[in-house]
C-alpha cells in the first residue's frame, strides 16, 4: 500500500484502538466495504474486490467512513436503518413492469421479495452516495496523491451506475425505484464531473432530462455544512427531495462502539 | 486520459429531442443519425456511436484524445484494466492494419483476460507466425492455451518461449507452474528458480516455487519453501496469494510440530490448553472472544509455533507467550465461542487430553 494509505489506516487504528484488516475477496459484489463491528472480531475488516487497480483509494475511502463516524460524539452516532415503513412502501409499489401478470408470472411472494431487495438497494444508495461524496471531497483535498486512483475509481463507478438507464432495469424495477435511483446517480455524476474537472459523466442523465432534478440534490449538498454532524440532515434532505422521507429511521449507536454497515 | 463511456438508454428515457413518435422508427437510419448527432452535441468532443438494441439505444462515446493515437489509447485502457472498451478499438485497428504486431499482442492478451480464449489463441498464433522471436507473444499464447485447458500444447508453446528468450521470467514462471501441475516437479523447480532469480519480488513466482518445493517433500525443501512463502507475503500482504502463502506456512508448521513429537501427543501443548481452560473458566464469553480474536489477528501475520521463544504479547491478556502457547489459547477459545471454526492447526488430541486433566472427562467444558 502507498504511504498515504498506510497513514489513513494507522490513523483509524490509533483513534479506534482496533486493528484494521484488509482482505481481498474474489468477485465481491461491491468494489469495497467495511462490514463488521470491531468488537466482534477485534478489528475493522475492509474487503475489496481482488484484482481491482485502485485498491489504495478504496481502502482510504472505507477508512474515511469509519473515521467520519468516530469523529462524532457518541450521542451523535446513528445507523441508517430500514424497517416496517420501507417494507410497507415496497408492498405499495407499482409492480415489476417487465413481468406479465399471467399464469407464468412468479408467485407474489417471490415478487415481493424481489421488490424488497430493490428497495433495500435504493436506500443503500440514498445513504451511501451523499456521504460518499463528502468522503471523496475530503480525499481530494487532504490526500491529493491518491487523485489518480480516485479518478479511475469514480470513472468505474460512473460506468456501473449507468445501468439504471437501461431497458433491462426499466423492465425489472418498479418506476418509483428507477426514478429515485436515476436522480441519485445524476447528482453523483454532476459531483464527479465537478470534482474531476470533466463533463462527460453527467451527459447520459442530462440528455435524458434529469440534470435539473439531480442538480437540486447537489445544491443541497453544497448548502449544508460539510462536517459529519450534518450527514444525517444531508441524507434526510435528499430523501425529502426525491420522496423517500419517512421510509427509514436513524438508530442510535450506543457505548462508543461504531457498527458501520 | 478519459475513458470511453458506454450505456444503453431505455426507450422511455430517450432524450425528448430525438424520441420518435412511432416506436417502429427506433431502428430507422434517420433516427440513428439524429441520435448520433444529438449525443455528439451533448458530449461536445470525441466520437459517438449509436446502435439500436431491444427496448432502447446503445451509445458509446470515445473522447477526442482516442483519435490522436488509437493504439496508444487502447493500450492505456488495458493498463487501467478497461478491457471491455479496449477490445473493440483494437479490433477496429486490426482491420486496417492486420500485420500490426502490437495490436495482435494486446488484442490477444485482452481477449485472453476476458475469457474469449478461441479469439485470443487465433490472434496470438498469428502474432508468433509473423514474428517467431516475439517471446511475450509465445508466453501469452501459452497462457491462453493453458486457460483453455490445452495443457500439453501450452507446455510446448512456453518451452518455445524459453528457447526464444531464456531470461524471460514470465516464460519460466508459467512453464514451471504447468510442469508442476503435470507432476514434473524437478523440471518445474528448475524453471521456477530461474523465474525467482530473474524477478526476486514477483509474488506468483515466489509462491509457485515454494508450493512446488513443498510438493517435492522433505524437510529441507519445506524449510526453503517456508522462507519463500515469507518473502512472497512481504511483497504484498493483502492479496489472495498472500493468504494462500499463510495457509501453506501453517501446514508446514503443523507438519514440523507433529514431526518434532514423532507423531505423539505434545505435552507442552496439552499444558498450554489446560492453562487456557483454567483461565477461561473465570472469564466471560465476551472476554474469551476478545482474546481469541486478538490471537487470530496476530496469526494473520504468522505465528511461529516451532520457536519456543516467548516473543509475543497480547493487549487482552497479560504475559509473554510463545507461538505455540498462543495457538493453544486460541484453539481453546474458539472451542468455547464457536466450535465450528477450523483454525487450520489440529490440536484435537492435545485438547482432549487437557479436557481429561481439567474436568475428568473428554466432554467436560472449561
Interface residues (C-beta under 8 A of the other chain):
Chain A: X1 X19 X21 X22 X23 X24 X26 X40 X41 X42 X43 X50 X51 X52 X53 X55 X152 X155 X158 X159 X162 X163 X165 X166 X167 X168 X169 X170 X171 X182 X198 X199 X200 X201 X203 X204 X206 X207 X208 X209
Chain B: X2 X3 X5 X6 X7 X8 X9 X10 X11 X12 X13 X14 X15 X16 X38 X39 X42 X43 X44 X53 X54 X55 X56 X59 X61 X63 X80 X81 X238 X239 X240 X243 X289 X290 X293 X294 X296 X297 X300 X316
